[in-house]
Amino acid sequence: MKRAERQYALVDLLRGARRPWSAARLAREFGVSSRTVERDIASLQLAGVPLYADHGAAGGYSILPEYSLPPLNLSAPESLAVLAGLALLDSSPYQGAARRARAKIAAVMNEEHRGPVQETLTRMQVIDAAAPAGGTVPLGMLSDVIAARRLVRLTYLGEAEDGGPDPAHGTVRDVETMGLLRAGDAWLLVGWCRLRDAVRGFRIERITRLDVLDEIPPPRDPALLEADLAQWPTRRLG
């Protein structure tokens, strides 16, 4: 969760809380350090958010319950760019979250922008390459296991002479998930393959089975992934 998202969530949490929340409890809730929570609260207070501290054994941070952060004030071109970008994720591992985000943005869009933006969106078309046969893993599952840094066991189809998947040849791999990669018209699950003892990318449509194991392996040196990606013209999305 990015800083701005966390601060919005923090405000919403405290608005609905019946009792104050300590910095330590907020830190556990958002998976960050107490110092990060203190910095978030200081930033919100400087921005005029009415956060205050209650001292004592049952103390913590509270907020005026009627307060809420203002909605995003996007221009028509900004709304169009965000909605179009989210639409491009409809065939990605983030399709569920992207659809929910589109609905939220559309709901708070300036009324005078709504008509022109929707009309322009209907004129946009995307030609997606047909996905090869196979690929039975729910796309939304991949983003969850990557966020949780879980070890996965996947059954992966080999490559046929025509470049497509080869159902007659497959391997079972234990993979330490590291991220997602968009390569041309395909999404790849990137991770440390224990079978090959190296970073590997697995085309999602060739994964016929994926089991989430209990193990959460220690993080690999980021330099390993950076070195592997250095051979490709990649760019970060954040």
ABEGO torsion letter per residue (X at the ends): XBAAAAAAAAAAAAAABABBBBAAAAAAAAGBBAAAAAAAAAAAAAAGBBBBBBBEAABEBBBBAABBBBBBBBBAAAAAAAAAAAAAAAABAAAAAAAAAAAAAAAABBAAAAAAAAAAAAABBBBBBBBBBEGABBAAAAAAAAAAGBBBBBBBBBBBAAGBBBAABBBBBBBBBAEBBBBEABBBBBBBBAAAGBBBBBBAAABABBBBBABBBBBBBAAAAAAAAAABBBBBAX
